[in-house]
Amino acid sequence: MSNLQEIALVAIGILLLIGIGVLIARDARRRAPVADPDHPDGLDHHRRSGVQRKKDRARAQAARRARRNNRH
């Protein structure tokens, strides 16, 4: 194999690796969490509203109180 063929083969290999890397990065970016709060999958999508948190706290407090009363 001539020197020119070896250089061409190495260049093709490097281009192939770069192409695979670009495809992986593009796919990862597409699947990454969205940082836009207005987007349905945005940052605040999984946060509960203030009213829901207040109800959750009251429910948890009542459950603790009930467990405490059941112990005695």
Secondary structure by P-SEA (a helix, b strand, c coil): ccaaaaaaaaaaaaaaaaaaaaaaaaaaaaaccccccccccccccccccaaaaaaaaaaaaaaaaaaaaaac
